[in-house]
Amino acid sequence: MRVQWLISGFVALTGPCIIWASCGRSVDRRVAGEAAGQVIYVDEVDDLIQNSLYEYLFAIFDARSIATNELINSRLLEIEARTRGLTIDSLLSIETARIGKVETKSKYIRDNALHGGVIEEKSPFKVHQPDSEIGKKILDNSYRKFLKVRFIETLRAKYKTKVLLARPQPPAIGLDDVRIYARGNENSKTCITIVSDFDCSACRRAYPEFRKVFERYRDQVRFEAVNLSQNVTWAILLAECAGEQGNFWNAYEALYSENYHRTDRDSLIRILGLNRNECIACLESSRMNSKITTSMAQLHSCGIEVTPTVLIDRRTYYGPLESGAIGRFLDDLLLQKQND
């Protein structure tokens, strides 16, 4: 029902196709409505609701992914049971018992830190002791599911399973007039762009996750940083002026460190080893202020208003801002490019 609602809502909002306007997007001049003789075009509507549109698309994709994997698992169990002349229940009983000799319940409890308590799926906020009657029942059910998953993983490898659903493809965003700094594999055809603000609390919370992604993929992916704020802050100015001296990334790391708010400007200039006179002149320069303002205005014109925003291959990434989730997205993208 939820998937049907999402699809019907998505169709009602978008019509037969989505074509984006501005920032390198093609323009859809179909008429959506009229008011007092004024025409309202589809691209104007889409510009207002583009985030909602992609939330629907990704929700549909996630629902399809879950359903696809459930169907694959069911088919694999049927095939394996038929091949071995067993019922599915008998197959699962034999194989989970075999796996359970290695992946014992005590190991499962230890690996998942379940000594302190277990949680029932339908009551996720209540913890039960594993030696209580209900705790034992929850633990037994959880352990059986774990053994079944382990067996299905072996079947997926044996039968070379593939999930071929294509992720939704957000529109490409043009950043021609935006100030961008790059590191990692600068020749890579895959790039991740972090649009952030040193004074944004969400950016500071996300930064350690972004750092983990950089450390893991620095040899495979081009990493880009772009500054965005409501105003030209002194931190952004300092990073940009450090960039003028070829020292942007050291400034970037320093400004995201825990000590940033406890360090004054002169101390940061000294720590970063910048030419002080050149840096002060840059910080006080209307020219640099104007360049940053122009860059941020271009981001706003492309619909990038919030920080942090993550672009992958210049397309907005809508997944969790967590290193594991971003890593899985990059793994899929790199594999797809390799296969292509």
C-alpha positions, 0 to 999 in steps of 0.5 A: 500500500505504501509503495502504491501511495508513493507511486500515485503521489509521484505520478500526480506530481510529475506527469509523464516525465520530469525535465529540469530547468536552470543550471544546465538542466533542460527546460520543460515548457509544457503548461501546468496551469494558468492564472489571470492570463499568466502561464505556469510551466511544468519546470517552474512547478518542478523547481519548487518540489524537486527535493520531494520528487526525489524523496518519492523516487528514492522511497520507491527504489528502496521499496523495490530493492527490498521486494526484489531481494525477498523474491530472489531469496525465495527463488533461491531456496526453491531452486536449492531445495528442488535440486537436493530433493528436499522441502524448503523447511527441511533444507533450512533445518539441515543448513542452519544446523550446519552453520550453527556449529560454527556460528554458535548462539554464544558467538552470536550473542558475543558478536552482537553485544546482546548480554545486556538485553534484547529488543523485540522488533514490534516494541523497539524501545523496550529492552528484555533480559536475555535470560527472561522468558520473553528474552529467550524467545526473542533471542531464539527468533533472532538467532534463527533469522541470523542463521537463515540469512547466513545460508541465503548469503551462500546461495546468493554467492553460489548462484551469482545473484545480481540486483539490476535495479537502477538508482534514480538519477538526479539531474546534473548540476553545473558548477562552472562559476563555483570556487572548487578545491580538489584532492584525492585522485584528481584524474578520476571520472568519479567525484564527490563534492561536499558543499558545507559551511564551517559554522554549520553544526550539521556540517561539523557533525558530518565531517568525521564521516566525510573524512572516513570516506576520503581516507577509504576512496582517496585513490579512486575518487576525486574529492571536492570542497565548496564553501556555502553560507548565508554570508561571507564568514571569516572562516570561509575567507581564511580557507579561500585565502589559504587556497590562494597560497596553495594551502586550502586543504590544511586550512579546511582540516584545521577549520573543521577541527575541535579547536577551531572556535578556540583559535584566533585568526592570527594563530591559525595563520601562523599554524597553517604557515601562511604568509601573514601579510599576503593573507591579511591583505586577502582577508581584507580584499573586496576582490576575494569577498566578491569572488566568494559571493559570486560563487555562493550565488551560483550555488543558490541559483542551482537550488543548493540552499542547505549545508551539508549538501553532497553531490556525486558526479555533480548530482545530488546524493539523497542518502544518509550522510554516513560513511557506510551508506556513502561508501556503498553508493560509491562502490555501486557506482564504481562497479557500474562504471567498470562494467560499462 
